[in-house]
Amino acid sequence: MPKVSETFKEFNLTPTQFGVMDMLNAKGRMKISELIDCMLATSGNMTVVIKNMEKKGWLIRKACQTDKRAFEIDLTDEGRRIIQAAIPHISEQLMRLFPFCLLTNSPNW
């Protein structure tokens, strides 16, 4: 059985990218500031992660219609395909590592 880190590499993901994609897959489009709050990340770190994911074609960033100072992000079709393919593999490995935990925070698991 491969390690979790090997599975991230198999899907060309970092753990943070996986977290971003899982959150967007579960909740849909959201403001970057909301994502930062949900992930307990810094804005500087998240800016780099989002830019890299945009370059790979995994997510899109648009100006928020209700708050012109903010941006919203969402998965592209390719990003959704990747996360939906990765979730079963990652969740299986996490359940193997932490069998006493129920992974119920994400509706996708």
N, C-alpha and C positions, 0 to 999 in steps of 0.2 A: 504494500500500500504506500503510495507516494506521500511525502510530507506536504503540509498545507502550503508552505513556501514554494514547493515545486509546482503545485497546481496553479498558484498565482502566475508563475513564470509560463506555464503551459498556455494560459490565456492572455499572456503579455500584460498582466495587471500587477499593480502594487497593491498592498493591503488598503491604502487610502483610496485608490481609484475604485477598488471593489466596494468599499463602504459608500462612496459617492454614488456609484451606479446602483447599488442595492437600495439606497435611500430613494433615489429618483424612480427606480422601478416600482417601489412600494407606494410612494406618495405622489408621483407625477411631478409636473413642472413646479418649481419653487424658486423663491428669491435666493440669491447667493447668501445673503445674511441669515436666512432661515436655515439653510444647509449648514452654515458655519456653526450656528447654535446647536443644531441636532447632532453634529459630529464632534462638538467640543474642540474645534480646530481654530487656528489663528487665521486671520484674513490673509496674511502674507503667504502662509503655506497653501491655503486653499486657492489663491490666485494662480500660483504655479501649477497646481494639480489641474485646475479647470482649463488653463491655457494648453497644457499638454494633452488633455483629453479632447479639446476642440481640434487640435492639430491632427489627432488620430481619427477624427470624424465620429467620435463616440457620443458627443453632446453638442448642443447648440446653445448659444447665449443670445438673448434678445433684451431690448429695453423693456422694462415693466410698463404696462399700459396705465396702471393706476398711480405709479410713483416714478416719475421720469428720472429720478436720481438713482434708481435701483435697476439691477439686471436680474432676469430670470433665466434659469437653465433647465434643460430637459434632455432626455436621451434621444439620440437619433435611432433610426431603425437598426443600424449596425450596433450601436451601444446596447440596445435592448436585446438583440440577438446574443451578444457576448455575455451579458449578465445572466440571461436566462439559461444559457449553456453552462455557465460557471457555478451557479447556485447549487445544483444537486451535488456536484463534486466537492465543493467547499463545505457544505452542510454535512455531508457524510463524514468527512474528515473531522470536523469539529465535534460531531456526535461521538465519534470514536475516541477523541481526545478527552472530551468532557461528557461522559455518558450520564452524569447526574444532573445535567442542565437541560432544560427544555428550551429549544430555540423558537420562541413564540413571538418575539418582538417584530419580526418581519412576516407579513402575510404570505410571503413567497416560500417560506421554509416549512 
